[in-house]
């Protein structure tokens, strides 16, 4: 035996000859001395073993396994071995992994056409990783003066255009966040503006005197095309634009609070024709004959600007009616008694800005959000730090209302006191742990985890956007002093914008978008952190 151990190959041959004879193998090992066992262990340690179970599986099963990984990890796994690289570069595997995030929708990412298919997939994976971990590639900051009381009504964002009404309400400011160009629009007679909406084709704002001013975009000259619209009522609750279409939801005056109809105004730049129509509400009479239950209402224009959807939340149910721009009903849906069911538990409505989002990237628009703490069914499991996030959404693809519930484990923060921004299955919000320095946090609904956004941990006291619209200190130098303890969110697939009454932050999640006014120190710090992480 000693001679056999000196020759590893001979000893291995003896074991191979005993293949299938377990008792003989066990007896052979049992008769070895401790010195012989140590020599065998040393021989095994010096021998490289490669047991790739996944690589030996059928392609279909390997794809199913890799789909369980987070997207960015599935691309990191390409470095394991040649077989894994081949599997993860297979078009069917890559597309199935990316489809979980992108679906079949068109991408707004700036991906160079000359790149290979594999390189394009890697860029998409980096984009997903950046959005889901709070690691934006670039950042821009700026100061402004916006009325805090009407923050969500005085600021709008769409198609990379940030628009806002100045604090005095007498002019509009536009900022193209990618190129850093800015414009100022002044309505005739310097009328007081109260609400604003923007798209790639137009910017529109309503006035206290019952008018709506529309400017055509892009601004090709110093005297842009301007269209004044006379509204049927000076009471405006919401203004929406999409493409070349405009829709206005009129508020119910206090003296007509018992009305069972609401007025809607539509206008298109092509026809320049204004249409007013009435929409019937579902509010019911309660108690006394002249007493009608309260309801909340909001509208959404579809992405093509062809239809306007009216949503109503009563004390018991929720309703959806879709109209064409002439006021003809196209479809209807409802969630009966959903509010009654929510009120049975310890459920609080979140006063967030999600209603201003036309879409969350999944073809759905979150209309109302609710948070439910320590539901009775969780207490029996001993988990007292759970939070249930309940959303009422409009699915534009299926054209109906739906409910989505997500349970967040180990999270006891009061979400009802903050503003939420939804994109895909990621939620950004400002924590309320400290009043002045509310941390930017993100909630991953797929993993039910909450973490701090890395991009907000980097010092932002530098490089405010250097445009004429921002405030300056006494020396004339730009300063960044915005307080985001009370703030809202805007954004899309490329940008996340955090706005407050004194300033804004723009984060970009596309590495190929080079913002002209970006912060160079931020980019250097993020590049350093990525290097440390890898």
KEMARNU-742339 format. One line per 4 residues: number of its first residue (from 0); for each residue x negated, y negated, z of C-alpha. Coordinates in steps of 0.5 Angstrom, whole numbers, plus 500, padded with zeros to 3 digits. Each point is the difference from the previous one (the first is absolute). Layout:
<torfis>
NUM) X:Y:Z | ...
</torfis>
This chain:
<torfis>
0) 500:500:500 | 494:495:502 | 497:501:493 | 507:499:497
4) 501:493:503 | 493:498:498 | 503:501:493 | 507:496:500
8) 502:503:493 | 499:507:502 | 504:499:506 | 506:496:497
12) 500:506:495 | 501:505:506 | 506:496:502 | 503:500:492
16) 500:507:500 | 504:500:506 | 505:496:497 | 507:502:503
20) 497:504:506 | 502:495:505 | 498:505:506 | 493:502:497
24) 498:492:499 | 502:499:507 | 496:506:503 | 494:497:496
28) 501:493:503 | 501:503:507 | 493:504:499 | 496:494:499
32) 496:497:505 | 500:492:502 | 494:499:496 | 503:503:494
36) 506:496:501 | 497:494:500 | 496:501:494 | 506:502:496
40) 503:493:503 | 494:496:497 | 501:504:494 | 507:498:499
44) 499:493:502 | 495:499:494 | 505:503:495 | 505:495:497
48) 507:502:500 | 505:497:496 | 507:502:501 | 505:496:496
52) 507:502:501 | 504:495:497 | 495:500:494 | 502:507:499
56) 508:499:500 | 504:499:494 | 500:493:497 | 508:499:502
60) 498:502:507 | 494:495:501 | 504:494:497 | 505:501:506
64) 495:501:505 | 496:493:497 | 507:497:500 | 500:500:508
68) 494:496:500 | 500:492:501 | 499:497:493 | 493:497:501
72) 498:507:504 | 501:504:494 | 496:496:496 | 494:500:505
76) 501:508:500 | 497:500:493 | 493:499:503 | 501:507:503
80) 498:505:494 | 500:500:493 | 507:505:500 | 503:495:505
84) 498:494:495 | 503:504:494 | 507:501:504 | 501:493:502
88) 498:497:493 | 505:504:497 | 505:495:497 | 506:504:503
92) 497:500:507 | 498:493:500 | 507:497:497 | 504:504:505
96) 496:497:506 | 500:493:497 | 508:501:498 | 501:500:508
100) 498:493:500 | 502:497:493 | 505:504:498 | 502:499:492
104) 500:492:501 | 495:496:496 | 494:497:504 | 498:493:501
108) 493:502:501 | 495:497:496 | 497:506:497 | 495:499:495
112) 502:504:493 | 493:503:499 | 499:504:506 | 501:507:500
116) 506:504:502 | 496:502:506 | 498:493:502 | 507:497:500
120) 502:506:504 | 495:498:505 | 502:492:500 | 507:502:502
124) 498:504:505 | 495:495:503 | 506:495:500 | 505:505:504
128) 494:501:505 | 500:492:501 | 507:499:500 | 501:506:505
132) 494:498:505 | 500:492:500 | 494:500:496 | 501:494:495
136) 495:499:495 | 500:492:500 | 504:495:504 | 502:493:499
140) 502:495:505 | 503:493:500 | 504:495:504 | 506:496:499
144) 506:497:503 | 507:504:500 | 506:499:505 | 499:506:505
148) 508:500:501 | 501:502:492 | 493:503:499 | 504:506:496
152) 504:496:496 | 495:495:498 | 494:505:498 | 501:504:494
156) 495:505:496 | 501:504:494 | 495:502:494 | 494:498:503
160) 503:493:501 | 501:497:507 | 505:494:501 | 502:496:506
164) 504:494:501 | 496:494:504 | 501:499:507 | 504:493:498
168) 504:504:495 | 499:495:494 | 496:504:496 | 498:507:498
172) 492:503:500 | 498:506:495 | 494:504:501 | 498:506:495
176) 496:504:506 | 496:504:495 | 497:494:496 | 501:494:505
180) 503:495:496 | 505:496:503 | 506:495:498 | 505:496:503
184) 507:499:498 | 505:494:502 | 507:500:499 | 504:494:498
188) 501:495:505 | 496:504:505 | 506:503:502 | 499:505:506
192) 499:507:499 | 502:505:504 | 499:507:497 | 495:503:495
196) 499:506:495 | 495:502:495 | 499:505:494 | 495:500:494
200) 505:496:496 | 503:495:505 | 499:496:507 | 507:498:503
204) 502:496:506 | 507:498:503 | 501:493:503 | 504:497:505
208) 505:497:495 | 502:506:497 | 495:500:494 | 495:505:498
212) 494:498:496 | 497:505:495 | 493:499:497 | 497:505:495
216) 494:504:501 | 494:500:498 | 499:493:500 | 497:498:493
220) 500:492:501 | 500:495:505 | 508:499:499 | 503:507:501
224) 507:502:497 | 504:498:506 | 508:503:500 | 504:497:505
228) 506:504:502 | 507:497:504 | 502:505:505 | 507:501:502
232) 498:500:507 | 495:496:504 | 500:506:505 | 495:505:498
236) 498:506:504 | 495:504:495 | 496:498:493 | 497:506:496
240) 497:500:493 | 498:506:496 | 497:499:493 | 504:494:497
244) 506:501:504 | 502:496:506 | 505:502:505 | 503:496:506
248) 504:503:506 | 504:494:503 | 501:500:508 | 507:500:503
252) 501:493:503 | 502:500:508 | 507:498:498 | 501:505:495
256) 497:506:505 | 506:504:499 | 499:501:492 | 500:507:497
260) 497:497:494 | 493:498:499 | 497:496:494 | 495:501:495
264) 496:496:495 | 496:503:494 | 496:497:495 | 495:502:494
268) 495:496:497 | 502:503:493 | 507:497:500 | 499:495:505
272) 507:501:502 | 503:500:507 | 505:505:502 | 503:500:507
276) 504:506:503 | 503:503:506 | 499:506:503 | 505:503:505
280) 497:502:507 | 502:506:504 | 501:496:507 | 506:503:504
284) 505:496:504 | 499:502:507 | 504:498:506 | 504:494:499
288) 503:499:493 | 495:494:498 | 494:504:503 | 495:503:495
292) 494:504:502 | 493:497:499 | 495:503:494 | 494:498:497
296) 498:500:493 | 495:499:495 | 498:501:492 | 495:504:496
300) 499:499:493 | 497:506:496 | 493:500:497 | 503:498:493
304) 504:494:502 | 507:504:497 | 504:502:507 | 501:496:507
308) 501:505:506 | 504:497:506 | 499:504:506 | 504:499:506
312) 499:502:507 | 507:500:505 | 500:502:507 | 502:508:498
316) 497:501:493 | 496:498:494 | 502:498:493 | 497:499:493
320) 503:497:494 | 496:499:493 | 502:495:495 | 498:498:494
324) 498:492:499 | 507:499:498 | 503:503:506 | 503:506:498
328) 499:506:505 | 496:506:497 | 499:504:506 | 502:501:508
332) 497:504:505 | 501:500:508 | 497:503:506 | 506:501:505
336) 500:499:507 | 492:500:500 | 500:494:505 | 505:503:505
340) 495:506:500 | 494:496:501 | 503:496:506 | 502:506:504
344) 492:500:501 | 495:495:503 | 499:497:493 | 498:493:498
348) 500:497:494 | 493:497:497 | 500:493:498 | 495:501:495
352) 499:497:493 | 501:507:496 | 506:497:497 | 496:496:496
356) 496:505:497 | 503:502:493 | 497:507:500 | 496:504:505
360) 496:503:494 | 504:507:500 | 506:497:496 | 504:498:507
364) 501:494:504 | 500:500:507 | 506:495:502 | 501:501:508
368) 495:504:505 | 502:502:506 | 495:503:506 | 503:505:505
372) 495:502:506 | 500:506:504 | 506:504:497 | 504:505:504
376) 497:506:496 | 493:498:501 | 501:499:508 | 501:507:500
380) 493:502:497 | 497:495:505 | 497:495:494 | 502:494:503
384) 496:495:496 | 503:502:493 | 504:494:496 | 504:502:494
388) 500:495:494 | 507:500:497 | 501:496:493 | 506:499:496
392) 497:500:493 | 503:499:493 | 497:505:495 | 500:496:493
396) 499:507:496 | 506:503:503 | 504:494:501 | 502:501:507
400) 499:499:507 | 496:505:505 | 497:501:507 | 493:501:501
404) 498:502:507 | 493:501:502 | 497:502:507 | 494:497:503
408) 496:504:505 | 496:497:506 | 502:493:498 | 504:495:505
412) 500:493:497 | 506:496:499 | 501:500:492 | 506:496:501
416) 496:494:502 | 495:500:494 | 501:499:492 | 499:506:496
420) 497:501:493 | 502:507:496 | 496:502:494 | 500:508:498
424) 500:503:507 | 496:495:503 | 502:495:505 | 496:493:502
428) 502:496:506 | 497:496:505 | 500:503:507 | 502:496:506
432) 495:502:505 | 497:493:500 | 504:494:499 | 494:495:496
436) 496:506:497 | 506:505:498 | 496:506:496 | 502:502:493
440) 502:507:501 | 502:506:495 | 505:505:501 | 499:506:495
444) 507:504:500 | 497:506:496 | 495:501:506 | 504:497:506
448) 494:496:502 | 499:493:502 | 493:497:499 | 497:493:500
452) 499:497:493 | 492:500:499 | 501:494:495 | 503:495:506
456) 494:502:505 | 495:496:496 | 499:493:502 | 504:496:495
460) 498:493:503 | 496:498:493 | 502:499:493 | 507:497:500
464) 502:499:493 | 497:494:497 | 506:496:497 | 503:494:500
468) 507:502:503 | 497:503:507 | 499:495:506 | 493:498:502
472) 497:497:506 | 497:493:502 | 494:502:497 | 503:502:493
476) 498:507:501 | 505:505:499 | 501:504:506 | 504:507:501
480) 504:499:507 | 506:504:498 | 504:503:506 | 503:507:498
484) 504:502:506 | 506:498:497 | 500:502:493 | 503:503:494
488) 497:505:494 | 501:500:493 | 496:504:494 | 500:505:495
492) 496:506:498 | 494:496:499 | 500:494:506 | 503:500:507
496) 501:493:502 | 501:498:507 | 503:493:501 | 501:495:506
500) 502:493:501 | 493:498:499 | 496:504:496 | 500:507:496
504) 495:506:499 | 500:503:493 | 497:507:500 | 499:504:493
508) 500:508:500 | 498:500:492 | 492:500:500 | 500:498:492
512) 504:493:502 | 495:495:502 | 504:494:503 | 497:494:498
516) 500:497:507 | 499:506:504 | 495:500:506 | 493:503:499
520) 498:501:507 | 507:505:501 | 497:504:494 | 493:500:502
524) 503:503:507 | 505:505:497 | 494:502:495 | 496:501:506
528) 506:504:504 | 501:505:494 | 493:501:500 | 500:502:507
532) 506:504:500 | 497:504:494
</torfis>
